[in-house]
Amino acid sequence: MISRVLSAFLLTSVCMGFAQGVCAAPYAEQERVAGLREVLEQRGYKRSVLEEHRSKVESIDFDELRLRAEQGDVNAQYQLGESFWLGDGIALDYEQAHYWLTKAVEQQHVDAKVLLAIIYERGHFVVPDPERAAELYFEAAQLGDDWAQAQLGRLYVDGEGVRKDVAYGLKILKQLASLEYYVALDFLGDFAKEGILDGSPDYEKSAEYYERGREAGSDVAASRLAELIYDGHLGEVDIERVLSLLEEELGHSSPGAASDLADIYLEGHDVPKDVAKAVEYFELAAEWGSSYSLVRIGELYEEGTLGEPDYGKAEEYYQLARKRGNGTASGYLAYLKRYLTPEDSTPEEVIALYEESVLRGARSGMVGLGDCFRDGYGVETDHAKAREYYLQAVEVGSSLALVRLGNVYDEGLGVEKDYLKARQYYEDAIAEGYTNANADLAFLYQQGLGVEKDDQKAIELYEVAREGGSTFAAYRLGLISYYGDGAEQDYSRSLKMFHEATRGGSKSSYDYLGYHYHYALGVRADYIEARYWYDAALAAGIDDVKIDLAFLEEDGLGGPRNKARAKRLYKESSEINSEARFHLVRMEDEADILDLKQDEHVAAYKAAMEKGSQAAKLELASIYLFSSDKHKDVEAAKQLLQELADEGYSDAYVYMGAYYDEVSPEQDNAVEHAVKWFSKAAGLGSHYAAKRLVWIYENNPPDGERPDKLAHWRQVQGLNGDAVVALEAAQDLEYSQIDQDLKLQERLYTVAANAGLLQAQLDLARKYIYGSEFPGNYERGVEILREAVGLHGPAQAYEITHRLSGGMTVDEMLKTDGISRDWDRKHLTAVNLFYGLTVPKNVELAEKLVRSDPDRWVYSPEARYTLANIVFSKQTPAQAEVEEALQALEISANSGYISAQRKLAELYEEGRHVEQNYRKAGMWYRIASSKIPSLKIHVARLILNGKVEANYGEDALDILTSAAEQQDLLAIELLIEYWADKEPDGYEHKRWTRRYKALSGPSS
């Protein structure tokens, strides 16, 4: 909702009591409106019923009017001045308005005095002059103009252009109000709301004044009453009443009501968010004279709310508002030119715009000009002047200026650092409603500056600021989660926060986004996306990423291999990054295949080590350990490795193990030392270390070590990628009398199956289909069997068939009496026949096998599930069969068989064989997702499509985003669809479209 300043002082003659009909946009602005309509139509927005509220241009013969004015006709002079001021049927021109109204004032035209006072108060064409405005209001009041008398009362209350005398100003207004004069009633309603009447806000009294104003004919009281209701000051928000009041005021061609409606639809709190309708109302308000609405449309273009940010269009609207004397527009335009389109403007141009904004009394200009003096942009750095402008902005109500003053004392800009003073300014800004100031206050608590360090309070304050849209707060929260500084390390959350900061326009997170995708921090590695963010970081001047981008270029990850660029990036970073210097030497060393320059390389490694490179120190240790020439120096290697290990450099652990295991095994307790260091390295993923530990425990175990350590390190070796060992370790676990860790078994079988070991594929598929050990993921089991058939080809088809059937023929199976092992073979053969994996598809025979032993299949959830699939695959199953299949599914689902739960969810969602029921679909998806989290995607889809309500703590977008970051293409497709509807071409829509193209395209 707009403020009293905007709604009371920035309205057209409609609320001044001297309108000559309604005003229309000048020709240039009519072209602008048409252009905006085009944009809306291109975006798919439909026109609404607002056309009925639009103004009609009154036909005026301006040639005849000008002739009369030039001949001294005072009424013609006034009418011509008013037309130029409003842009009423003629191009808006404040200079001409000022000229003709001054002529009329010289002849004591009362309405001209009032309008000229407004020009001086607002600074239209002239420098704002509140004293001259007050003089003109006084003269008009002396001539009996009640409107001018009411303005004088307001000026005395606010102390603008006259001495501040609240009691006297209120006395004037109350006298007019006693005569039920609507302008006075409106002002008294404002002052009651602001607490000026009785020392504290009295919303009930404010509402009473507005109701009286409505009765007395006020054109703005209805919107101000609507504002009270909308802001919850009169109890529960009655949105129907709010809309009714604003529609009522639209009938008076009120730009304030149109702007309020625009803000309501833009916020979308109590009504569905509707950007198109908001723009139309802003457009309507602009046609009725609201420069505020022109600024708001400019903001929408600048922020990309209508699609891609369009700075050209934003500038166009700011210029239109600026022509109407709007100082805020001048400040916003200066900001746009300084920060968003610096290549198209000069510092001098920016400074001039800020100065114009200041002259017009706009706080945006004061803060902006203060920032220029702070930064030395277009002017000499002058912190004293910056502080003056911030103080000036505070006087006119800028809470942002309070934050800037806090920054002054926080950072010691031209003053002694004073964290207590900084804290006070931040708290004052928060008290005035500037939510983002919580982030600045949070920083003080996080660092313990002027307050006791309190990480929890800092996080709470950052969260408040983040909810208010602070990109700085989102960035700081990202850092906290990334480093685990003051909270638990959480890469998934840090990624979310960094994206949020970037979506809000911050470039500070580009490097961290690259790190997440490069090093698989909270997501699956995505080198294409990592390159994207590294390149963006470089373009933003963040050079720290050069070495990381060089890694990708050198290895050809996420794009073509480009060793030349990698070398260049290493070289550019080498002066400030010792590790980059090491990699530059390493590349040259690797290119020297015959070791012709070995001495030079060793010297270069030493130089990099002396600059602080741990990788160079490790390389030297390796050379000293394993070289067979003059560079061999075991003791020097040991010393370097020990230093690295003491520094926590994990890459040294495996070398320390190798030192005791291979180089100096004769030392006392060498085996124990080797085990110690190899254990550390294997725990961090070293395949070699795990392999050596297995060998040690098999051949030369340390004295007193537990025998289960061999099994442990075989499992670690398997998890680190040794497929054969993974399968053996999984089988050992499966048949262990002690340890039946099913999750670990599943991981080990998966490693072996992914490597293409047929036995592992068959075992894993069987376990998924049965669901007795691993989650009953029937579809995944069938998929693994298909993968096995595809990988091993026709040559192994017989072997796969034989293993599934146990060598039994179908005839033999049909004669068996249901022994457990025979039943398993019978069912797997039925699955093979139903899907036609290694044998021709035969649904009839598959069903025969499943039904051949009802005493067994009734108690087998996987068999019941297979039977249901067989029935549902038929073109026209009998009703009795359908009922039997549904019952089988229900029994299996209730027994915890996940595939049955998922199938029921699908049937209820699609209304297939059952009555469509989204609630039941959501219920079964939720139950199944407790074991297979990826199924949460379907719950999220139902929530976003409005089919089911979210449960407490259930965030559909978070669910989809988490799955999409793990490269689930369905989740990415759903996000693209969602954001295409909500914010077409916005940050999220472009982000996921980019990811989808990269992930679904040919692999790099």
GIWOUR-V414757 format. One record per pair of residues at least 24 apart in sequence whose C-alpha atoms are under 8 Angstrom apart, sorted by the first residue. I is the first residue (numbers start at 0). GAP is how many residues later the second one is. Records with the same first field share a line. If there is no record, write none. Layout:
BEGIN
I: GAP + GAP
END
This chain:
BEGIN
0: 226 + 258 + 259 + 262 + 263
1: 254 + 257 + 258
3: 186
5: 250 + 286
6: 213 + 249
7: 212
9: 280 + 281 + 282
10: 244 + 245 + 278 + 279
11: 74 + 243 + 276 + 277 + 278
13: 205 + 238 + 239 + 240
14: 203 + 204 + 205 + 239
15: 131
16: 130
17: 93
20: 37
21: 33 + 34 + 35 + 36 + 231 + 266
22: 32 + 33 + 34 + 35 + 63 + 64 + 65 + 66 + 264 + 265 + 266
23: 31 + 32 + 33 + 34 + 63 + 64 + 65 + 263 + 264
24: 62 + 63 + 64 + 262 + 263
25: 61 + 62 + 63 + 64 + 65 + 66
26: 63 + 64
27: 63
32: 250
39: 236 + 266
42: 263 + 264
44: 231
45: 230
47: 229
49: 230 + 231 + 234
52: 197 + 198 + 200 + 231
53: 230 + 233
54: 198 + 232 + 233
56: 31 + 32
57: 31
58: 30
59: 29
73: 29 + 30 + 33 + 35
74: 29 + 34
76: 24 + 26 + 27
77: 26 + 31 + 33 + 34
81: 33
85: 203
91: 231 + 232
92: 230
93: 30 + 31 + 229 + 230
94: 30
97: 27
109: 30 + 33 + 35
110: 29
112: 24 + 26 + 27
113: 26 + 34
121: 203 + 204 + 238
122: 202 + 236 + 237
123: 200 + 201
124: 200
126: 232 + 233
127: 231 + 232 + 233
128: 32
129: 30 + 31
130: 29 + 30 + 31
131: 29
132: 28
133: 27 + 28
145: 30
146: 36
149: 26 + 33 + 34
153: 33
169: 27
179: 32 + 33 + 36
180: 32 + 35
181: 30 + 31 + 32 + 34 + 35 + 36
182: 30 + 35
184: 24 + 25 + 27 + 28
185: 24 + 27 + 32 + 34 + 35
202: 25 + 30 + 31
203: 30
218: 30 + 33 + 35
219: 29 + 34 + 36 + 37
221: 24 + 26 + 27
222: 26 + 33 + 34 + 37
238: 31 + 32
252: 35
253: 31 + 34
254: 29 + 30 + 31 + 33 + 34 + 35
255: 29 + 34
256: 28
257: 24 + 26 + 27
258: 26 + 34
274: 30 + 31
290: 29 + 30 + 31 + 33 + 35
291: 29 + 34
293: 24 + 26 + 27
294: 26 + 33 + 34
303: 682
304: 678 + 681
305: 677
306: 676 + 677 + 678 + 679
307: 677 + 678
310: 25 + 29 + 30
324: 35
325: 31 + 34
326: 29 + 30 + 31 + 32 + 33 + 34 + 35 + 38
327: 29 + 34 + 35 + 36 + 37
328: 28
329: 24 + 26 + 27 + 35
330: 26 + 31 + 33 + 34 + 37
331: 32 + 33
333: 34
334: 33
346: 30 + 31
347: 30
349: 28
350: 27
360: 35
361: 31
362: 30 + 31 + 33 + 34 + 35
363: 29
365: 24 + 26 + 27
366: 26 + 33 + 34
373: 39
382: 30 + 31
383: 30
398: 29 + 30 + 31 + 33 + 34 + 35
399: 29 + 34
401: 24 + 26 + 27
402: 26 + 34 + 37
417: 32
418: 25 + 30 + 31
419: 30 + 31
422: 27
434: 29 + 30 + 33
435: 28 + 29 + 30 + 32 + 33 + 34 + 37
436: 28
437: 24 + 26 + 27
438: 25 + 26 + 27 + 31 + 33 + 34
454: 31 + 32
455: 30
468: 35
469: 31 + 34
470: 29 + 30 + 31 + 33 + 34 + 35
471: 29 + 34
472: 28
473: 24 + 26 + 27
474: 25 + 26 + 33 + 34
489: 32
490: 25 + 30 + 31
491: 29 + 30 + 31 + 470
494: 27
502: 484 + 485
506: 30 + 33
509: 24 + 26 + 27
510: 26 + 31 + 33 + 34
522: 442 + 443
523: 441 + 442 + 443
525: 32
526: 25 + 30 + 31 + 32
527: 29 + 30 + 31 + 470
528: 29 + 466
529: 28
530: 27
542: 30
543: 29
545: 24 + 26 + 27
546: 26 + 33
555: 448
556: 447
557: 446
558: 445
559: 444
577: 30 + 31 + 33 + 34 + 35
578: 29 + 33 + 34 + 35 + 36 + 37
580: 27 + 32
581: 26 + 27 + 31 + 33 + 34
613: 30 + 35
616: 27
617: 26 + 33 + 34
621: 33
624: 34 + 38
649: 31 + 34
650: 30
652: 24 + 25 + 27 + 28
653: 24 + 26 + 27 + 32 + 35
656: 32
670: 30 + 31
671: 30
681: 34 + 35
682: 33
684: 35
685: 34
686: 30 + 33 + 34 + 35
689: 24 + 26 + 27 + 30
690: 26
714: 33
717: 30 + 33
718: 28 + 29 + 32
720: 30
721: 29 + 30
722: 28 + 29 + 30 + 32 + 34
723: 28 + 33
725: 25 + 26
726: 24 + 25 + 33
741: 31 + 32
742: 31
745: 28
755: 32 + 35
757: 30 + 34
760: 24 + 27
761: 26 + 38
765: 62
768: 93
769: 91 + 92
770: 91 + 126
774: 122 + 123 + 156 + 157
775: 86 + 121 + 122 + 123
776: 120 + 121 + 122
777: 84 + 121
778: 120
784: 52
785: 51
788: 48 + 49
796: 41
797: 40
799: 38
800: 28 + 31 + 37 + 38
803: 24 + 25
804: 24
809: 39
812: 36
813: 35 + 38
816: 36
817: 35 + 37 + 38
822: 33
825: 24
826: 36
830: 35
833: 36
842: 27
860: 27 + 30 + 31 + 34 + 36
861: 30 + 35
863: 24 + 25 + 28
864: 24 + 27 + 34 + 35
881: 31
897: 30 + 33 + 34
898: 29
900: 24 + 26 + 27
901: 26
917: 24 + 29 + 30
918: 28 + 29
921: 26
933: 29
936: 26 + 34
940: 33
943: 34
966: 32
968: 27 + 30 + 31
971: 24
END
